[in-house]
Amino acid sequence: MSDWYRVIERRIQEFYESPEELRDFVAYLKEKQDKFQYICIWGVGNLGRPTAEAFKEHHLRVDFYCDNDSQKWGKEFDGIKCLSVDELSKIKDQTLVIICARAYKEIFRQLNELGYPHLDRVFMNKFAIREYLAECQKETVLEHIREVMDICADGQSQKILSKIILEWLDNESGDLDDICTYDQYFCKDVLKLEDQEVFVDCGAYNGDTLQEFLKIKGDKFSKLILFELSADNFGELEKNVSILDKSIKNKVEIHNKGVSDKKEKIVYFEQGEGSSAWGISGNLELGGGSDGYLTTIDEECKGNRITYIKMDIEGSEMAALKGAEQCIRIDKPKLAVCLYHKPQDIWELPLYIKKILPEYHIYIRHHTDLLNETVCYAVI
């Protein structure tokens, strides 16, 4: 067994043997908040607003937002006012500022230079992670970790897995820079793109991954098949595809559908960059949602020899893999599957991929200094 597993084993033992109040992430945050007159979330965006919502759900305080964007000052977002930087500066000594932005280090440096004494960050994933761990037996968690470490193809994968699990167990939000790379979905140390790629992008958003693919391959590929459930995101995707050079555009196929293990009509709820799996329902009577459609890769991509599949679909990755089993077994495509939407994904998805096709070599890579954008790569 690897040295990394021994580190994890010891830390898991300590975690489950510690008093329950020390494992309670919400109680830890509440105790920290109680020391301050005000709680401010810095960043009114795709990290800040969901964090504020999670705080409210767990009965934690958020007194206001702040942001460098002056267009947001004085406005309310989800019932929380956004202060200007000058307004916040007047009460900085009484305020805990929680930085919720991808540019964490830059903002930390900015506020530190302005003399803000109380700066923090919170990895929002820890709410769900701690709730999940509370329902698990120590032995079960260790078994899952051991199983997925055993199928990792290199030491870096084991290190990344270990650092992420260690971060799960720590109440403080730490630094993941040493396991982070910024080549998501196109890691040169793991996979190589060929000139005849048929690339299936599940969760194509507005075409951001498409653009990265084209930077690398230009027009040297066979076909791109893009799936996006959200009508709003699909509209942006459609626009961005429409302005591509004709030699590229003719090889791009887009679908306003999600991918799963069956074809069905659903109701989904917009969640900013994505449509959360927790916001998807088969109940078409639900109010406030949008009608959407799910399909399977096996059904939708029939007749194509798929060479690469990427999945970033807000927690629906397992269902999508089940709907792609035939394609995976026959075509043996490269896979890039996100592992961070649900706590159990970090072991369930790699183990399931290996079960579908035992020939796969499994790599784990991490692509932000947050607790998200962890990806399982499977290659022959």
C-alpha positions in Angstrom: 0.0 0.0 0.0 1.3 3.5 -0.9 2.6 6.0 1.6 -0.3 8.3 0.6 -2.8 5.7 1.7 -1.1 5.4 5.1 -1.4 9.2 5.6 -5.1 9.1 4.7 -5.7 6.0 6.8 -4.3 7.8 9.9 -6.2 11.0 9.2 -9.5 9.2 8.6 -9.0 7.3 11.9 -8.4 10.6 13.7 -11.4 12.2 12.1 -13.9 9.5 13.0 -12.5 9.2 16.5 -12.7 12.9 17.3 -15.7 14.4 19.1 -18.7 15.0 17.0 -18.7 18.7 17.5 -15.2 18.9 16.0 -16.5 17.2 12.8 -19.5 19.5 12.5 -18.5 22.0 9.8 -21.5 24.2 10.4 -20.8 24.4 14.1 -17.2 25.3 13.3 -18.2 28.1 11.0 -20.8 29.4 13.5 -18.3 29.6 16.2 -15.9 31.6 14.0 -18.8 33.9 12.9 -19.8 34.7 16.5 -16.4 36.5 17.0 -17.4 39.2 14.4 -20.0 41.9 14.2 -20.4 41.5 10.5 -19.9 38.7 7.9 -19.2 39.8 4.3 -18.9 37.5 1.3 -16.5 39.0 -1.3 -17.7 38.2 -4.8 -21.2 38.4 -6.3 -20.7 35.7 -8.8 -20.8 32.0 -9.5 -18.9 31.2 -6.2 -20.2 34.0 -3.9 -23.9 33.7 -4.4 -24.1 29.9 -4.1 -21.9 30.2 -0.9 -24.3 32.8 0.5 -27.3 30.5 -0.3 -25.5 27.6 1.4 -24.9 29.7 4.4 -28.5 30.7 4.7 -29.6 27.1 4.3 -27.4 26.2 7.2 -28.5 29.1 9.4 -25.2 31.0 9.1 -25.0 34.7 8.8 -24.3 36.8 5.7 -24.7 40.5 6.3 -23.6 41.8 2.9 -21.6 41.3 -0.2 -18.7 43.3 -1.5 -17.2 43.2 -5.0 -14.7 45.1 -7.1 -17.4 45.6 -9.8 -18.8 49.1 -9.1 -21.9 48.2 -11.1 -23.0 45.9 -8.3 -22.5 48.4 -5.4 -25.8 49.4 -3.7 -27.8 46.6 -5.3 -29.3 43.6 -3.6 -28.7 40.1 -4.7 -30.9 37.4 -3.2 -31.9 39.9 -0.5 -28.3 40.8 0.4 -26.9 44.2 -0.3 -23.5 44.7 -2.0 -21.4 47.3 -0.4 -18.8 49.5 -2.1 -15.2 48.9 -1.2 -15.1 52.2 0.6 -18.2 51.3 2.6 -16.7 48.0 3.7 -13.3 49.7 4.5 -15.1 51.7 7.2 -16.0 48.6 9.1 -13.2 46.3 8.2 -12.0 45.8 11.8 -15.4 44.4 12.8 -15.9 42.3 9.6 -14.9 38.7 8.6 -14.5 38.9 4.9 -14.9 35.5 3.1 -13.4 35.6 -0.3 -15.4 33.6 -2.8 -13.8 34.1 -6.2 -11.5 32.1 -8.5 -8.9 35.0 -8.2 -8.6 34.3 -4.5 -4.9 35.1 -4.2 -5.2 38.4 -6.1 -8.1 39.5 -3.9 -6.4 38.4 -0.7 -3.3 40.4 -1.7 -5.5 43.5 -2.5 -7.4 43.4 0.8 -4.3 42.6 2.8 -2.6 45.6 1.3 -5.6 47.7 2.2 -5.3 46.6 5.9 -8.1 44.2 6.2 -7.3 42.1 9.3 -9.8 39.3 9.0 -9.8 37.4 5.7 -11.0 33.8 5.1 -12.2 31.4 2.4 -14.8 28.6 2.6 -14.9 25.7 0.2 -18.7 25.3 -0.2 -18.4 21.6 -1.1 -17.6 20.9 2.5 -21.3 21.2 3.5 -22.3 18.2 1.4 -19.0 16.4 2.1 -19.4 16.5 5.8 -23.1 15.5 5.6 -22.0 12.5 3.5 -19.2 11.5 5.8 -21.5 11.6 8.8 -23.6 8.9 7.2 -20.6 6.7 6.3 -18.8 4.1 8.4 -15.0 4.7 8.8 -14.3 1.3 7.3 -16.4 1.9 4.3 -14.6 5.2 3.5 -11.2 3.6 3.9 -12.2 0.7 1.6 -13.4 3.0 -1.1 -10.2 5.1 -0.9 -8.0 2.0 -1.0 -9.9 0.6 -4.0 -9.6 3.8 -6.1 -5.9 4.2 -5.1 -5.2 0.7 -6.3 -6.5 1.5 -9.8 -4.6 4.9 -10.1 -2.0 4.7 -12.9 0.5 7.0 -11.3 1.7 8.4 -8.0 0.5 11.9 -8.9 -3.1 10.6 -9.1 -2.6 9.1 -5.6 -1.2 12.3 -4.3 -4.1 14.4 -5.7 -6.7 12.0 -4.3 -5.0 12.1 -0.9 -4.7 15.9 -0.8 -8.4 16.3 -1.7 -9.5 13.8 1.0 -7.2 15.5 3.5 -8.9 18.9 2.6 -12.3 17.3 3.2 -11.3 16.5 6.8 -10.0 19.9 7.7 -12.3 22.7 8.9 -10.0 25.4 7.5 -9.9 25.8 3.7 -6.3 25.2 2.6 -4.1 25.6 -0.4 -4.3 23.2 -3.3 -1.9 24.9 -5.5 0.6 22.1 -5.5 -1.8 19.7 -7.1 -3.5 22.2 -9.5 -2.8 22.5 -13.2 -4.6 24.6 -15.7 -4.9 22.3 -18.6 -8.3 20.8 -17.8 -9.5 18.2 -20.3 -6.4 18.4 -22.4 -3.6 17.3 -20.0 -0.5 16.6 -22.2 0.9 14.2 -19.5 -2.2 12.0 -19.7 -3.7 12.1 -23.2 -2.9 13.0 -26.7 -5.3 14.4 -29.3 -5.3 12.8 -32.7 -6.1 14.4 -36.1 -9.3 12.3 -36.5 -10.9 12.9 -33.1 -14.6 12.6 -32.7 -15.0 14.5 -29.5 -18.3 14.4 -27.5 -18.7 17.3 -25.0 -21.3 16.6 -22.4 -22.0 19.8 -20.6 -20.7 22.1 -23.3 -21.9 25.3 -21.5 -21.3 28.2 -23.9 -18.6 26.5 -25.9 -15.6 27.2 -23.6 -14.2 23.7 -23.9 -14.9 23.8 -27.6 -12.7 26.9 -27.9 -9.9 25.2 -25.9 -10.1 22.2 -28.2 -10.0 24.4 -31.3 -6.9 26.2 -30.0 -5.1 22.9 -29.9 -6.5 21.2 -33.0 -7.7 24.0 -35.3 -9.6 22.2 -38.1 -7.6 19.0 -37.7 -10.4 16.8 -36.3 -13.3 14.7 -37.7 -16.3 15.8 -35.6 -17.5 17.6 -32.5 -20.8 16.5 -30.9 -21.8 19.0 -28.1 -24.6 18.5 -25.6 -26.0 21.3 -23.3 -29.2 21.0 -21.3 -29.7 24.6 -20.3 -31.6 26.6 -22.9 -29.8 29.8 -21.8 -26.4 28.3 -22.1 -27.4 26.6 -25.4 -28.3 29.9 -26.8 -24.8 31.2 -26.1 -23.3 28.0 -27.5 -25.3 28.3 -30.7 -24.1 31.9 -31.2 -20.5 30.9 -30.6 -20.7 28.0 -33.0 -22.4 30.2 -35.7 -19.4 32.5 -36.0 -16.9 29.7 -36.5 -15.1 29.3 -39.8 -17.2 27.3 -42.2 -14.5 24.5 -42.4 -14.9 24.0 -38.7 -18.6 24.8 -38.3 -19.6 22.0 -40.8 -18.0 19.5 -38.4 -19.8 20.6 -35.3 -23.1 19.1 -34.1 -24.9 20.7 -31.2 -27.8 19.3 -29.1 -30.0 21.2 -26.6 -30.2 18.0 -24.5 -28.6 16.6 -21.4 -27.1 13.1 -21.3 -28.2 10.4 -18.9 -29.0 6.6 -18.9 -32.3 7.0 -20.7 -34.3 9.3 -23.0 -36.9 11.3 -21.3 -38.5 14.7 -20.9 -37.7 16.5 -17.7 -38.0 19.8 -15.8 -34.7 21.4 -14.8 -33.8 24.6 -12.9 -31.1 27.0 -14.1 -28.1 27.2 -11.8 -25.8 29.8 -13.4 -23.1 28.0 -15.3 -25.0 24.7 -15.1 -28.2 23.0 -14.4 -27.7 21.2 -11.1 -28.5 17.5 -10.9 -30.4 18.3 -7.7 -32.5 20.7 -9.8 -33.6 18.1 -12.3 -36.9 16.3 -11.9 -39.1 14.0 -13.9 -42.1 15.8 -12.5 -43.3 18.0 -15.4 -45.9 19.6 -13.1 -43.3 21.5 -11.1 -43.6 25.3 -11.3 -40.7 27.6 -12.1 -38.6 25.1 -14.0 -37.9 24.7 -17.7 -38.8 21.8 -19.9 -35.8 19.8 -21.1 -34.7 16.6 -22.7 -32.3 13.9 -21.7 -30.7 11.4 -24.1 -28.0 8.8 -24.0 -24.6 8.8 -25.8 -25.2 5.2 -27.0 -28.4 6.4 -28.7 -27.5 9.8 -29.9 -24.0 9.0 -31.2 -24.8 5.8 -33.1 -23.0 5.6 -36.3 -20.0 7.5 -35.1 -16.7 6.0 -33.8 -16.3 8.1 -30.7 -12.7 8.8 -29.7 -13.0 11.2 -26.7 -15.9 11.9 -24.2 -15.8 14.7 -21.7 -18.5 15.0 -18.9 -19.1 18.0 -16.7 -22.8 17.6 -16.0 -23.4 18.8 -12.4 -23.7 15.4 -10.7 -25.3 13.3 -13.5 -22.0 11.8 -14.6 -22.8 8.3 -13.3 -26.1 8.1 -15.2 -24.4 9.4 -18.3 -21.7 6.7 -18.1 -24.4 4.1 -17.8 -25.9 5.5 -21.0 -22.6 5.3 -22.8 -21.5 1.8 -21.8 -21.9 0.3 -25.3 -19.9 3.1 -26.9 -17.2 2.8 -24.3 -16.8 -0.9 -24.6 -16.8 -0.9 -28.4 -14.9 2.4 -29.2 -12.7 2.6 -26.1 -12.7 6.4 -26.2 -10.5 8.6 -24.0 -12.6 9.8 -21.0 -12.5 13.0 -18.9 -15.2 12.8 -16.2 -15.6 15.3 -13.4 -15.5 13.9 -9.9 -16.5 16.8 -7.6 -20.2 17.3 -7.9 -21.0 14.7 -5.3 -18.6 13.5 -2.5 -18.9 9.8 -3.5 -18.1 10.6 -7.1 -14.4 10.7 -6.3 -14.3 6.9 -5.9 -17.6 5.7 -7.5 -16.9 7.1 -10.9 -13.3 5.9 -11.4 -14.2 2.4 -10.1 -17.3 2.3 -12.4 -15.2 3.3 -15.4 -12.7 0.6 -14.7 -15.5 -1.9 -14.4 -16.9 -1.0 -17.8 -13.5 -1.3 -19.4 -10.8 -2.9 -17.3 -8.1 -2.0 -19.9 -8.4 1.7 -19.0 -5.5 3.4 -17.2 -7.0 5.7 -14.6 -5.5 9.2 -13.9 -6.8 11.8 -11.5 -6.0 15.5 -12.0 -7.1 18.7 -10.3 -7.6 22.0 -12.1 -8.4 24.8 -9.6 -7.1 25.8 -6.1 -10.7 25.2 -4.9 -12.4 21.9 -4.1 -13.8 21.5 -7.6 -12.7 20.7 -11.1 -11.2 17.3 -10.1 -11.3 15.1 -13.2 -10.9 11.4 -13.8 -9.1 10.7 -17.1 -9.3 7.2 -18.6 -7.1 6.2 -21.5 -6.0 2.9 -23.1 
